[in-house]
């Protein structure tokens, strides 16, 4: 990622607190911002999955 992306991630992580582990309440449910972020972002592909994807 280039420099502009780094600033975006810095804002998301520090500015919005998306890596905080202290739970917040959303519509009556408690969840940490970090747990929500990790649930929403795509998983990193394994090397085997990458090779398979390239071959297809």
HELIX and SHEET records of a PDB file:
HELIX    1   1 UNK A    3  UNK A   10  1                                   8    
HELIX    2   2 UNK A   11  UNK A   15  3                                   5    
HELIX    3   3 UNK A   33  UNK A   40  1                                   8    
HELIX    4   4 UNK A   47  UNK A   55  1                                   9    
SHEET    1   A 2 UNK A  23  UNK A  26  0                                        
SHEET    2   A 2 UNK A  29  UNK A  32 -1                                        
END                                                                             
